[in-house]
Amino acid sequence: MAKGVKHKAKDDIPKARLSRENFKKSFRLLKYLGKSKWIFFLGMFFILATAIVGLYFPIMAGKMFGYLGQTSMASSIFRDSVKGTGLELLVLLLIQGAVSFGRVFTFSVVTENILKGLRKDTFSKLVQLPMSFFSKNQVADLSSRIATDVNVISEAFTTNIAEVIRQSIVGIGGLVLLVNYTGWDVAKWFLAIIPPITIIAILYGRKIRKYSKAFQDKIAESSVIVSEALTGITSVKAFTNEYLEINKYDVVTNEIRKYGIKYGIMRGAFFAFIITCIFGSIFFILYQMLLLLNDPTSGLTSENFGIFMMLSLFVAASLGGLPEQLASIQRALGATDRVFEIIDEKHEEIDLRQEQGSQPERLKGDIEFKNIRFTYPTRPDFTVLRNISFHAKPGETVALVGSSGSGKSTLASLALRFYEPDSGEYLIDGKKSSDYELTELREQMAIVPQDVLLFGGTIRENILYGRPNASEEEIISAAKQANAYDFIMSFPDKFETRVGDRGIQLSGGQRQRVAIARAVLKNPSILILDEATSSLDSESERLVQDALDKLMVGRTSIVIAHRLSTIRNADKIVVLQKGEVVETGTHKELITQDQGLYYKLSKIQYELQ
């Protein structure tokens, strides 16, 4: 059973190396700053200000501790001194609050301006990419690049980059101040003990996170088994495979139990290490400081002691937080790479101007395939079409017939120029299809597929997709011609009825008729019908087929036929087998050839009816 496709979580995004080349690539994001450059530089000023104020705060707080050793001072002097230092701290906190707000605000503005442009460019490129790109990439992964990846970039800009700069300044500056205020006798213990322990804790924590991810993957695997078993409960019971599913789930849950126990041991060891080593180290340094404080020759004062305590906390917090911030930046660099991979893809030459009133010269609809050979880019070792040739004159209906996998839908994709043939010529009105602009060509083509996908808006919006600037009268006329008007008007909201996700609120026949109305509104010269009635009941098929017959009048139509009874009146029937044309003719001509494939397919269908 398939495990399904899941969206990438932030932790699943590959981390990029912190190299000059990767940083250089990420600088491309700065082109999206536009007029926000001065806000960006203002934000950098606020970052420096928060770091400098952050370094001054532990020194002032340390002075407060210093007063603990000066209780012999006159009460009025002591009170004034404490009050003065307290006021300085209050002013400092107000300044820190102001510059912190400025940092967050400016970087939020900068980030949103960057992401707006990045999202637009990524989506614009996606919808302009050729079908060959989508055949190689999963939709869920592409959606993730716009959602998760862009969100990771957002977090990096709003938080991580600023925090790395701030924490680096506080960490390095704090170490310098630590030596300056407390002397080497105290600072050496901090430098010798805390950084190594912090590094060990970070590395071990990373190992735990990696193991935690494997643990969660196992849990997800068990969830897939449950989901598939319950979704396919009819098959499970019909094939009496309850024991198989229970045993499969039991195997996975046993693995989860083993992972969970090992995960618990690792977490327990981590907490034991933190409690023993970190707190033990702090008490050891405090012990050394108290010895020095008691030594008159050391020069260590209560104020120095307080400054050391505050600075050490700030430095430890800054150095300890850096790896996580850097890891987030690495993920952001990886996410940036993935987003720019899309933006740098070669896209189709689509005209996005949509100029009103500048309709291209209408095509006559003369279509000819000459010696077409085609292989899908994702399956280069399998030739789908071999030496395909047929001609459809303007206004003619050509039906493509053949067993599944014979190449019918592939020909429809080539007709719309979703792909280009490997060899041969595809001519429209005697001119190579590649000589037309894609937008000019596709504006005069329409397709009604077997599985209609409606967008999750209203019926009106879905019909208007054929021609967004159509009038109300044209919408109603298209609906009537598609035999859709009556069922639309039977709904309380009529044309404003919401169709639901992918059109789920409508029946199959109703979806098909909305799709036909969309095609009617587009008024194409060339029409492609991809087994448009194959999955409908008899009544729906009759209504849809009647609508299709109206739609095909005066248009060149390529009909991919599943039910051969629907193409008896076609001007030409092209019979395909294993990617080759084996027969061509009208229904009357082909049905008389009792050794032909068309005759055999017809006989099978009529015997089954």
C-alpha positions in Angstrom: 0.0 0.0 0.0 1.2 3.5 -0.7 2.3 5.6 2.2 0.9 8.8 0.7 2.5 12.1 0.2 3.2 14.4 3.1 4.2 18.0 3.0 7.7 18.8 4.1 8.0 20.0 7.7 10.5 22.7 8.5 12.9 20.1 9.9 12.7 18.1 6.6 14.0 21.0 4.6 17.7 20.3 3.6 20.2 22.5 5.3 22.7 24.3 3.1 26.3 24.8 4.1 27.3 28.2 5.6 29.6 28.9 2.6 30.3 32.1 0.7 28.7 30.7 -2.4 25.4 29.9 -0.5 25.3 33.3 1.1 26.0 34.9 -2.3 22.9 33.0 -3.7 20.8 34.2 -0.8 21.7 37.9 -1.6 19.3 37.6 -4.5 16.6 38.1 -2.0 17.8 41.6 -1.5 16.6 42.6 -4.9 13.1 42.3 -3.6 13.8 45.0 -1.1 12.9 47.7 -3.6 12.1 51.0 -1.7 12.5 49.2 1.7 16.3 49.4 1.6 16.4 52.3 4.1 14.1 50.4 6.4 16.5 47.5 6.2 19.5 49.6 7.2 17.5 51.2 10.0 16.7 47.7 11.2 20.5 46.9 11.2 21.0 50.0 13.4 18.4 48.7 15.8 20.1 45.3 16.0 23.4 47.0 16.9 21.6 49.1 19.5 19.9 46.2 21.1 23.2 44.3 21.4 25.1 47.3 22.9 22.3 48.0 25.4 22.1 44.3 26.1 25.8 44.4 27.1 25.3 47.4 29.3 22.4 45.9 31.2 24.3 43.1 33.1 26.9 45.7 34.1 24.2 47.9 35.7 22.5 44.9 37.2 25.9 43.8 38.6 26.2 47.2 40.4 22.9 46.4 42.2 24.5 43.3 43.5 27.5 45.3 44.5 25.4 47.2 47.0 24.9 44.0 49.0 28.5 44.4 50.2 28.1 48.1 51.1 25.4 47.9 53.8 27.7 49.9 56.1 27.1 53.0 54.1 25.0 55.8 55.5 21.3 54.9 54.9 20.6 58.1 52.9 23.7 57.7 50.7 22.9 54.0 50.3 19.3 54.8 49.4 20.3 57.5 46.9 22.9 55.3 45.3 20.5 52.4 44.9 17.8 54.7 43.6 20.1 56.3 41.1 21.3 52.9 39.7 17.7 51.7 39.6 16.6 54.7 37.6 19.5 54.1 35.2 18.3 50.5 34.8 14.8 51.7 34.2 15.9 54.1 31.5 18.0 51.3 30.0 15.0 49.0 30.0 12.9 51.6 28.3 15.6 52.2 25.6 15.9 48.4 25.2 12.2 48.1 24.8 12.1 50.9 22.2 15.0 49.6 20.1 13.7 46.0 20.3 10.3 47.1 19.0 12.1 49.1 16.2 14.1 46.0 15.3 11.1 43.7 15.1 9.0 46.2 13.3 11.5 47.2 10.6 12.5 43.6 9.9 8.8 42.6 9.7 8.3 45.3 7.1 11.4 44.3 5.2 10.5 40.6 5.3 7.0 41.0 4.2 8.1 43.2 1.3 10.6 40.5 0.3 8.2 37.6 0.7 5.4 39.3 -1.2 7.7 39.6 -4.3 9.1 36.1 -3.7 5.7 34.5 -3.5 4.4 36.3 -6.6 7.5 35.4 -8.6 7.4 31.7 -7.5 3.7 31.2 -8.2 4.0 33.2 -11.5 6.8 30.9 -12.6 5.0 27.8 -11.5 1.9 28.4 -13.6 4.1 29.2 -16.6 6.2 26.1 -16.4 5.6 23.4 -19.0 3.8 20.1 -18.3 7.0 18.2 -18.5 8.0 19.9 -15.2 4.9 18.8 -13.5 5.3 15.3 -14.7 8.7 15.2 -12.8 7.6 17.0 -9.6 4.9 16.2 -7.1 2.2 18.9 -6.5 2.5 18.5 -2.7 6.2 19.3 -2.8 5.7 22.3 -5.1 3.0 23.7 -2.8 5.4 23.2 0.1 7.9 25.4 -1.5 5.5 28.3 -1.6 4.1 27.6 1.9 6.8 26.0 4.2 9.9 27.1 2.4 8.9 30.7 2.2 7.8 30.6 5.8 11.3 29.4 6.8 12.8 32.3 4.9 10.4 34.6 6.7 11.5 33.3 10.1 15.2 33.7 9.1 14.7 37.4 8.2 12.4 38.4 11.0 14.2 36.5 13.8 17.2 34.3 13.0 19.5 36.8 11.2 18.9 39.5 13.7 19.4 37.1 16.6 22.7 35.7 15.2 24.1 39.2 14.9 22.8 40.3 18.3 23.9 37.1 20.1 27.3 37.2 18.5 27.9 40.7 19.7 26.6 39.9 23.2 28.6 36.7 23.4 31.9 38.0 22.2 31.5 41.5 23.8 30.4 39.8 27.1 33.5 37.6 27.2 35.7 40.7 26.7 33.8 42.5 29.5 34.0 39.4 31.7 37.8 39.4 31.6 37.9 43.2 32.0 35.6 43.4 35.1 36.5 40.2 36.9 40.1 39.5 35.9 41.6 36.4 34.5 41.5 34.5 37.8 37.7 34.2 37.5 37.2 34.4 33.7 39.6 31.4 33.1 37.2 29.0 34.9 34.3 30.2 32.8 36.2 29.9 29.5 37.6 26.5 30.4 34.4 24.9 31.6 31.2 26.5 30.2 32.0 26.7 26.4 33.1 23.0 26.2 30.0 21.8 28.2 27.8 24.0 26.0 29.2 22.5 22.8 28.8 18.9 24.2 25.2 19.8 25.2 24.4 21.2 21.7 25.9 18.2 19.9 24.1 15.7 22.1 20.9 17.8 21.8 21.2 17.6 18.0 21.6 13.8 18.2 18.4 13.6 20.3 16.5 15.8 17.8 17.6 13.6 14.9 16.5 10.5 16.8 13.3 12.2 17.7 12.6 12.7 14.0 13.1 9.0 13.3 10.8 8.3 16.3 8.1 10.6 14.8 8.5 9.0 11.4 7.8 5.6 12.9 4.7 7.0 14.6 3.6 8.5 11.2 4.1 5.1 9.6 1.7 3.5 12.1 -0.8 6.2 11.4 -0.6 5.4 7.7 -1.4 1.8 8.4 -4.4 2.8 10.5 -5.6 5.3 7.9 -5.3 2.9 5.0 -6.9 0.0 6.9 -9.9 2.1 7.8 -10.2 3.8 4.4 -10.1 0.4 2.7 -12.1 -1.4 5.4 -14.4 -2.9 2.8 -11.4 -4.6 1.1 -10.0 -5.7 4.4 -13.2 -7.4 5.3 -13.9 -8.7 1.9 -10.5 -10.4 1.7 -10.6 -11.4 5.4 -7.3 -9.7 6.0 -8.0 -8.4 9.5 -5.2 -10.6 10.9 -2.8 -9.2 8.2 -3.5 -5.6 9.1 -3.4 -6.3 12.9 0.0 -8.1 12.5 1.3 -5.3 10.3 0.3 -2.7 12.9 1.7 -4.8 15.7 5.1 -5.0 14.0 5.3 -1.2 13.7 4.1 -0.5 17.3 6.8 -2.9 18.6 9.4 -0.8 16.7 7.8 2.4 18.2 8.1 0.9 21.7 11.8 0.2 21.2 12.4 3.6 19.8 10.4 5.2 22.6 12.5 3.4 25.3 15.8 4.3 23.7 14.5 7.9 23.3 13.6 8.0 26.9 17.1 6.8 27.9 18.8 9.4 25.7 16.6 12.2 27.2 17.2 11.0 30.7 21.0 11.0 30.1 20.8 14.5 28.7 18.9 15.9 31.7 21.3 14.1 34.0 24.3 15.7 32.1 22.7 19.2 32.3 21.9 19.0 36.0 25.2 17.5 37.0 27.7 19.3 34.7 26.0 22.7 34.1 24.9 23.3 37.7 28.1 21.6 39.1 30.2 24.0 37.0 28.3 27.0 38.1 28.7 26.1 41.8 32.4 25.4 41.2 32.9 28.8 39.7 30.9 30.4 42.5 33.1 28.5 45.0 36.2 29.9 43.3 34.8 33.4 43.3 33.9 33.2 47.0 37.5 32.2 47.8 38.7 35.2 45.8 36.2 37.4 47.4 37.5 36.4 50.8 41.1 37.1 49.6 41.9 40.8 50.1 44.7 40.6 47.5 42.5 39.4 44.7 40.8 42.8 44.2 37.5 41.1 43.6 34.5 43.1 45.0 30.8 42.4 45.5 30.1 44.6 42.4 32.5 42.5 40.3 30.8 39.4 41.6 27.4 40.7 40.6 28.7 41.8 37.2 30.2 38.4 36.6 27.0 36.6 37.5 24.9 38.7 35.1 27.5 38.7 32.3 28.0 34.9 32.5 24.3 34.3 32.2 24.0 36.6 29.2 27.1 35.1 27.5 26.0 31.5 28.2 22.5 32.2 26.9 23.9 33.9 23.7 26.5 31.3 22.9 24.0 28.5 23.7 21.4 30.0 21.4 23.7 30.6 18.4 23.8 27.0 17.1 20.0 26.8 16.9 19.9 30.2 15.1 22.6 29.1 12.7 20.7 25.8 12.0 17.6 27.9 11.2 19.7 30.1 8.8 21.0 26.9 7.2 17.5 25.7 6.7 16.6 29.2 5.3 19.5 28.9 2.8 18.3 25.5 1.8 14.7 26.8 1.4 16.0 29.8 -0.6 17.8 27.3 -3.0 14.6 25.3 -3.4 12.5 28.4 -4.2 15.1 29.8 -6.6 15.2 26.4 -8.4 11.6 27.1 -9.4 12.2 30.7 -10.3 15.2 29.7 -12.5 13.4 27.0 -14.4 12.8 27.6 -18.1 9.2 28.6 -18.6 6.8 28.6 -21.5 6.6 31.8 -23.5 3.2 33.0 -22.1 1.7 36.4 -22.8 0.5 37.7 -19.4 -0.7 41.1 -20.6 -4.3 40.0 -21.3 -4.9 43.1 -23.4 -8.6 43.6 -24.0 -9.8 44.0 -27.6 -6.6 42.6 -29.1 -8.0 39.3 -30.2 -5.6 37.3 -32.5 -6.7 36.4 -36.0 -9.1 33.5 -35.7 -7.8 30.1 -36.7 -9.6 28.1 -39.4 -8.9 24.9 -37.5 -7.0 22.9 -40.1 -4.9 20.4 -38.1 -2.4 17.9 -39.4 0.0 15.6 -37.6 2.8 14.4 -39.8 5.0 11.5 -38.8 4.9 12.4 -35.1 7.1 10.5 -32.7 7.0 11.2 -29.0 8.6 10.0 -25.7 7.7 11.5 -22.3 10.7 13.1 -20.6 10.1 11.1 -17.5 10.2 7.8 -19.5 12.9 8.2 -22.1 13.1 4.5 -22.7 9.5 4.1 -23.8 8.2 5.5 -27.1 4.5 6.5 -26.7 3.8 7.6 -30.3 5.4 6.2 -33.4 5.0 7.8 -36.9 1.5 9.2 -36.2 -0.1 11.0 -39.2 -3.7 12.2 -39.7 -5.4 15.3 -40.9 -8.5 17.2 -39.7 -10.0 19.8 -42.0 -11.7 22.9 -40.6 -15.0 22.0 -38.9 -14.3 18.3 -39.1 -14.7 15.9 -36.2 -11.9 13.4 -35.8 -12.3 10.6 -33.3 -9.3 8.8 -31.7 -10.0 5.2 -30.8 -7.9 2.5 -29.2 -7.3 0.5 -26.1 -5.9 2.1 -22.9 -2.3 3.2 -23.3 -2.5 3.5 -27.1 -1.5 7.2 -27.0 -4.9 9.0 -27.4 -4.5 11.4 -24.4 -0.9 12.0 -25.4 -2.1 13.2 -28.8 -4.5 15.6 -27.1 -1.6 17.0 -25.0 0.5 17.5 -28.1 -2.5 19.2 -29.8 -2.5 21.7 -26.9 1.3 22.0 -27.1 1.7 20.8 -23.5 4.6 18.9 -25.0 6.6 19.1 -28.2 7.1 16.1 -30.4 10.5 14.5 -30.6 10.2 14.4 -34.4 7.7 15.1 -37.1 5.5 18.1 -37.7 2.3 19.4 -36.1 0.7 21.9 -38.5 -2.2 24.3 -37.8 -3.7 26.0 -40.9 -0.6 24.9 -42.8 1.8 26.6 -40.4 4.1 24.9 -37.8 2.5 25.0 -34.4 5.8 26.2 -32.9 5.5 29.3 -35.1 2.5 30.4 -33.2 2.8 32.1 -29.8 1.5 29.8 -27.1 -1.0 32.2 -25.8 -2.3 33.0 -29.3 -2.8 29.3 -30.0 -4.3 28.2 -26.7 -6.7 31.1 -26.6 -8.4 29.5 -29.6 -8.5 26.0 -28.1 -10.6 24.4 -25.4 -10.7 21.0 -23.7 -13.4 19.1 -22.0 -11.7 16.3 -20.0 -13.1 13.1 -18.6 -12.4 14.1 -15.0 -13.5 17.7 -14.8 -11.7 19.8 -12.1 -13.8 22.8 -11.1 -12.2 25.5 -8.9 -13.7 25.9 -5.4 -15.7 29.1 -6.2 -19.1 29.6 -7.6 -20.7 28.2 -10.8 -20.5 31.7 -12.3 -16.7 31.9 -11.6 -16.1 28.5 -13.1 -18.0 29.3 -16.3 -16.2 32.7 -16.5 -12.9 30.8 -16.5 -13.5 30.3 -20.2 -13.6 34.1 -20.8 -13.2 36.3 -17.7 -14.6 39.4 -19.3 -17.8 37.8 -20.6 -21.2 39.6 -20.0 -24.1 38.2 -18.0 -26.1 37.5 -21.2 -23.1 35.5 -22.6 -22.8 33.4 -19.4 -26.5 32.6 -19.4 -26.4 31.7 -23.2 -23.4 29.4 -22.6 -25.1 27.7 -19.7 -28.3 27.1 -21.9 -26.2 25.7 -24.8 -24.4 23.4 -22.4 -27.8 22.1 -21.0 -26.7 23.4 -17.6 -29.1 26.4 -17.2 -32.0 24.3 -15.8 -30.1 22.6 -13.0 -28.3 25.8 -12.1 -31.5 27.7 -11.7 -32.9 24.9 -9.5 -30.3 25.8 -6.9 -31.3 28.4 -4.3 -28.2 30.5 -5.1 -28.4 29.8 -8.8 -25.2 31.0 -10.5 -23.7 32.0 -7.1 -23.9 28.4 -5.9 -20.5 27.3 -4.5 -19.3 24.1 -6.1 -17.0 23.0 -3.3 -13.5 21.6 -3.5 -12.8 20.3 -7.0 -16.6 20.7 -7.7 -17.6 17.9 -5.2 -21.0 19.6 -4.5 -22.1 18.8 -8.1 -22.7 15.5 -9.7 -20.5 14.2 -12.5 -22.9 15.2 -15.2 -23.4 18.6 -13.7 -19.6 19.2 -13.6 -19.3 18.1 -17.2 -22.0 20.6 -18.3 -20.3 23.4 -16.4 -17.1 22.5 -18.1 -18.9 22.5 -21.5 -20.4 26.0 -20.7 -16.9 27.2 -20.0 -15.7 25.9 -23.4 -18.8 27.4 -25.1 -18.0 30.8 -23.5 -14.4 30.6 -24.8 -15.7 30.0 -28.4 -12.7 28.0 -29.6 -11.7 27.2 -33.1 -10.3 23.8 -32.0 -12.1 21.6 -29.5 -10.6 18.6 -27.7 -13.0 16.1 -25.9 -11.2 13.6 -23.8 -13.7 10.8 -23.1 -16.1 13.4 -21.8 -19.0 11.0 -21.3 -17.3 7.8 -20.3 -18.1 7.9 -16.5 -21.7 9.1 -16.7 -25.0 7.4 -16.3 -27.3 7.1 -19.3 -29.4 10.2 -18.5 -26.4 12.4 -17.8 -24.6 11.1 -20.9 -27.6 12.0 -23.1 -27.7 15.6 -21.7 -23.9 16.0 -22.0 -23.7 14.4 -25.4 -26.4 16.7 -26.7 -24.5 19.7 -25.3 -21.3 18.4 -26.9 -23.0 18.0 -30.3 -24.0 21.7 -30.1 -20.5 22.7 -29.1 -18.8 20.9 -31.9 -20.9 22.6 -34.6 -18.6 24.7 -36.9 -15.4 23.7 -34.9 -12.6 21.3 -35.6 -13.0 18.7 -32.9 -10.6 15.9 -31.7 -12.7 13.4 -29.8 -11.1 10.7 -27.6 -13.7 8.1 -27.6 -14.4 5.4 -25.0 -18.0 4.6 -26.0 -17.9 4.0 -29.7 -21.6 4.7 -30.0 -20.9 8.4 -29.5 -18.6 8.8 -32.6 -20.6 7.1 -35.3 -21.1 10.4 -37.0 -17.5 11.5 -36.8 -16.0 12.6 -40.2 -12.9 10.5 -39.5 -12.0 7.8 -37.0 -8.3 7.2 -36.3 -7.7 3.8 -34.6 -4.5 3.6 -32.5 -2.7 0.6 -31.1 0.6 0.7 -29.1 1.3 4.3 -30.3 0.7 3.6 -34.0 -2.2 4.3 -36.4 -3.6 1.0 -37.6 -6.8 2.1 -39.2 -8.4 5.3 -40.5 -11.9 5.8 -41.9 -15.5 6.5 -41.1 -17.7 4.3 -38.9 -19.3 2.8 -42.0 -16.0 2.0 -43.6 -14.3 0.6 -40.5 -17.2 -1.6 -39.3 -17.2 -3.6 -42.5 -13.5 -4.7 -41.9 -14.2 -7.7 -39.7 -10.5 -8.3 -39.2 -9.8 -4.8 -38.1 -9.3 -3.5 -34.5 -12.2 -1.1 -34.7 -14.6 -3.9 -35.6 -13.3 -6.0 -32.7 -13.7 -3.1 -30.2 -17.2 -2.4 -31.5 -18.2 -6.0 -31.2 -16.9 -6.3 -27.6 -18.8 -3.1 -26.6 -22.1 -4.2 -28.2 -21.9 -7.7 -26.7 -21.3 -6.2 -23.2 -24.3 -3.9 -23.5 
